[in-house]
Amino acid sequence: FFLSTQAFALVGDATDAKTIADSQQVSPAAYVFYAGSVVLSGEKQRAGLGKCQTFDQKWMVLLAVKDVSDVRGGQKRRSIAGPLIHKVLNALQGYVLSTLSSDLSSFLPLKLESEEQPIYSDDGYAYFGYEFSTRMSVNAT
């Protein structure tokens, strides 16, 4: 997996999303979600009688940290999250998603698209979201 589990108590995906509820949250945690794709149109994106298709894919990463010592201000949670955010960005920016068979599809390196506003809960959690994109070409046989 492209995120080191040494830095996080949990590195999960959409199947682990149920733990995002504050009462069940593990901290620190990073969740990676597939956020959809768009089929590109045009001659270069659709070739070979439709057998070659190009998609733009979106992936989200949600980082969760907890510290109850500064629930109102959030500074401690931001200082905990800072090095973890750096790890996430270093791990994902430029990462090329693997495929089961390189004959069937290929990906461009991931690019950071946006950073969401942090969300702070009254229970001491903070959530930091990042959206990444890639382009994927699929060649049907």
C-alpha positions in Angstrom: 0.0 0.0 0.0 1.3 3.5 -0.8 0.8 5.0 2.7 3.0 3.7 5.4 1.1 2.1 8.2 3.9 3.0 10.6 2.7 6.6 10.7 -1.0 5.8 11.2 -3.0 3.7 13.6 -5.2 2.8 10.6 -4.9 3.2 6.8 -8.2 2.3 5.4 -10.6 2.6 2.5 -14.3 2.9 2.0 -15.0 -0.3 3.8 -13.4 1.2 6.9 -15.6 4.3 6.6 -17.9 3.3 9.5 -15.1 4.0 11.9 -15.2 7.7 10.9 -18.0 8.2 13.4 -16.3 10.0 16.3 -17.2 7.4 18.9 -15.4 4.7 16.9 -12.5 6.8 15.3 -9.0 5.5 15.4 -6.3 8.2 15.5 -4.3 9.0 13.5 -6.0 7.5 10.5 -5.9 8.0 6.7 -8.8 6.9 4.6 -8.5 6.6 0.8 -11.7 6.8 -1.2 -12.5 6.4 -4.9 -14.5 9.5 -5.7 -15.6 8.8 -9.3 -14.6 9.2 -12.8 -15.6 11.0 -16.0 -15.4 9.3 -19.4 -13.6 11.7 -21.8 -15.0 12.3 -25.2 -13.2 13.0 -28.4 -11.3 11.1 -31.0 -8.1 10.8 -28.9 -10.0 9.6 -25.8 -12.2 7.1 -27.7 -10.4 5.1 -30.3 -10.5 1.6 -31.8 -14.3 1.5 -32.3 -14.8 2.2 -28.6 -12.3 -0.4 -27.3 -9.9 2.3 -26.0 -11.4 4.6 -23.5 -9.9 7.4 -21.4 -11.2 8.4 -17.9 -10.3 11.1 -15.5 -10.5 9.6 -12.0 -10.8 11.4 -8.6 -9.5 10.0 -5.3 -10.0 11.4 -1.8 -7.8 11.1 1.2 -9.3 11.9 4.6 -6.8 12.3 7.5 -8.2 12.0 11.0 -6.3 13.1 14.2 -7.4 13.5 17.8 -6.3 15.7 20.7 -8.6 16.7 23.5 -6.2 19.2 25.2 -7.2 22.0 22.8 -10.7 21.3 21.7 -11.7 25.0 21.2 -8.5 26.2 19.3 -7.4 23.2 17.3 -3.7 24.2 17.3 -2.5 21.0 18.8 -4.5 18.9 16.3 -3.0 20.9 13.4 0.5 20.4 14.8 -0.2 16.6 15.0 -1.7 16.6 11.5 1.1 18.6 9.9 3.8 15.9 9.6 1.1 13.3 8.6 -0.2 15.6 5.9 3.4 15.9 4.6 3.6 12.1 4.6 0.3 11.8 2.7 1.3 14.4 0.1 4.8 12.9 -0.4 3.3 9.4 -0.8 0.6 10.3 -3.3 1.8 13.2 -5.4 3.2 11.5 -8.5 2.2 8.0 -7.4 1.1 5.8 -10.3 -1.8 3.5 -9.5 -1.0 -0.1 -10.4 -3.1 -2.3 -12.6 -3.7 -6.0 -12.7 -2.4 -6.2 -16.2 -0.5 -3.5 -17.9 -1.9 -4.7 -21.2 -5.4 -3.6 -20.3 -5.0 -0.2 -18.7 -2.6 2.5 -17.7 -2.6 5.5 -15.3 -0.9 8.8 -15.3 0.7 9.9 -12.0 -1.6 11.3 -9.2 -1.9 15.0 -9.0 -3.1 17.0 -6.0 -6.3 18.9 -7.1 -7.6 20.5 -3.9 -7.5 20.7 -0.2 -10.7 20.8 1.8 -11.2 23.1 4.8 -10.4 21.2 8.0 -13.3 20.0 10.1 -13.0 20.1 13.9 -15.3 18.2 16.2 -16.2 19.0 19.8 -14.8 15.5 20.8 -11.2 16.5 19.9 -11.1 15.1 16.3 -9.9 17.0 13.2 -10.4 15.9 9.7 -8.2 17.0 6.7 -9.3 16.2 3.2 -7.3 16.1 -0.1 -8.5 15.4 -3.6 -6.2 13.8 -6.1 -6.7 13.1 -9.8 -5.3 10.7 -12.4 -6.1 9.8 -16.0 -6.7 6.2 -16.9 -6.7 4.6 -20.3 -8.4 1.2 -20.8 -7.8 -0.9 -23.8 -10.3 -3.7 -24.3 -9.1 -6.8 -26.1 
